[in-house]
């Protein structure tokens, strides 16, 4: 069985960006866990870069009434492939 990528393989730019972003996140997590020393400016820069690529979480409130209650429907689809 052949291993690795075929000759001529080129990783997409989107995939490269995702890898770079995950490296920033991993460095910050290692710093929090005490596995990596980082200066305050490195942490600030890492957080600033993550804010550019990850959406901020926001609080969302859904309200219904007795006359019009909310309903939630979950559906699962089998992965393609």
Beta strands, then each sheet from edge to edge (+ up, - down):
end
